[in-house]
């Protein structure tokens, strides 16, 4: 079986999105480890709706769709490993309130490894058929998030979702976001 991938990540200032971090973390913590297809669909649909409600606050982001099997599998593994590694540039947490002072950021990531040619893959391919000048436009992020509820998890072979930071004291700083490990994030226009 061949695969395709949809990967999506957004970054927002925590002080401009009150409640977003807690909502995303709460949803992740409540999501069962061996979720059914319906539970996965519900989790991603509800989370996408939450993200859409904060769309105007996202400063950086990226998304990719590839239907090359080798790249899809390698990229999916990379996104899964992002969940398992510590992504911050600092050796320890920051003090103080992450909602005051120096801007602090969160990222939300989700990736789907799909059966290539499946109805879900065909929907995602169509949704991601966005002209190059509009790839990083807010409307493109909205288009993708608005269609997550069209996914059928019976043809998704793997999915991953995570929030950085898990603990707000590890929130990302502007300096963290300038590190090479975050070079893929683009300014959302």
CORWO-V283771 format. One record per residue. N is the residue number from 1. PSI is psi in whole degrees, -180 to 180 (999 if undefined). OMEGA is omega as a letter, one per 40 degrees, with the letter a starting at -180 (999 if undefined). NEAR is the number of other ideal C-beta (glycine too) atoms within 8 Angstrom. Layout:
((N;PSI;OMEGA;NEAR) (N;PSI;OMEGA;NEAR))
This chain:
((1;136;i;5) (2;158;a;7) (3;161;i;13) (4;168;a;17) (5;143;i;16) (6;123;i;13) (7;142;a;14) (8;133;i;13) (9;140;i;12) (10;155;a;12) (11;133;a;13) (12;152;i;13) (13;135;a;10) (14;-35;a;14) (15;-16;i;10) (16;0;i;7) (17;58;a;12) (18;133;i;6) (19;-17;a;6) (20;-47;a;13) (21;-48;a;11) (22;-40;i;7) (23;-45;a;9) (24;-45;i;13) (25;-40;i;10) (26;-42;i;8) (27;-43;i;12) (28;-45;a;10) (29;-32;a;6) (30;-15;a;5) (31;123;a;9) (32;143;a;5) (33;-34;i;4) (34;56;a;3) (35;146;i;9) (36;169;i;5) (37;-43;a;9) (38;-42;i;7) (39;-39;i;10) (40;-45;i;12) (41;-47;a;12) (42;-44;i;8) (43;-52;a;12) (44;-35;i;14) (45;-45;a;10) (46;-41;i;9) (47;-41;i;13) (48;-39;i;12) (49;-40;i;8) (50;-45;i;12) (51;-41;i;12) (52;-36;i;10) (53;-20;i;6) (54;14;a;11) (55;-40;a;11) (56;-19;a;5) (57;-10;a;10) (58;125;a;14) (59;-40;a;9) (60;158;i;11) (61;175;i;13) (62;158;i;10) (63;151;i;12) (64;143;i;8) (65;126;i;10) (66;138;i;9) (67;20;i;9) (68;120;a;7) (69;-48;a;10) (70;-46;a;6) (71;-40;a;9) (72;-46;a;16) (73;-41;i;11) (74;-44;a;8) (75;-41;i;13) (76;-43;i;15) (77;-41;i;8) (78;-45;a;8) (79;-40;i;12) (80;-44;i;11) (81;-29;i;8) (82;-29;i;10) (83;-29;a;9) (84;-13;a;5) (85;161;i;6) (86;117;a;3) (87;-13;a;8) (88;160;a;9) (89;-13;a;6) (90;152;i;9) (91;-12;a;2) (92;172;a;3) (93;161;i;7) (94;150;i;10) (95;177;i;4) (96;-174;a;6) (97;121;a;5) (98;-6;a;11) (99;6;i;8) (100;155;i;6) (101;-141;a;4) (102;135;i;5) (103;136;i;7) (104;149;a;14) (105;156;i;15) (106;155;i;16) (107;149;i;11) (108;129;a;12) (109;140;i;15) (110;145;i;13) (111;145;a;15) (112;124;i;12) (113;113;a;13) (114;154;i;16) (115;120;a;13) (116;134;i;12) (117;-4;i;6) (118;163;i;10) (119;-39;i;7) (120;-45;i;13) (121;-41;a;14) (122;-38;i;9) (123;-48;a;11) (124;-41;i;15) (125;-44;a;11) (126;-44;a;7) (127;-38;a;10) (128;5;i;10) (129;78;a;5) (130;130;i;8) (131;143;a;5) (132;-43;a;5) (133;-14;a;4) (134;7;a;9) (135;-41;a;9) (136;18;i;9) (137;145;i;9) (138;-36;i;10) (139;-31;i;7) (140;-40;i;12) (141;-40;i;15) (142;-43;a;10) (143;-45;a;10) (144;-50;a;13) (145;-38;a;12) (146;-16;a;9) (147;3;i;11) (148;-32;i;11) (149;-3;i;9) (150;-7;a;8) (151;140;i;13) (152;118;a;11) (153;-4;i;10) (154;-20;i;5) (155;12;i;11) (156;119;a;14) (157;-18;i;8) (158;145;i;8) (159;151;i;11) (160;145;i;11) (161;139;i;11) (162;160;i;9) (163;136;i;12) (164;121;e;11) (165;160;i;11) (166;-41;i;6) (167;127;a;6) (168;-24;i;10) (169;-12;i;9) (170;14;a;12) (171;146;a;12) (172;145;i;14) (173;172;i;12) (174;-37;i;8) (175;-43;i;7) (176;-44;a;12) (177;-17;i;12) (178;-7;i;6) (179;148;a;8) (180;-30;a;4) (181;-15;i;6) (182;17;a;10) (183;-23;a;5) (184;-19;a;5) (185;132;a;11) (186;151;i;9) (187;127;i;6) (188;127;a;12) (189;999;999;5))
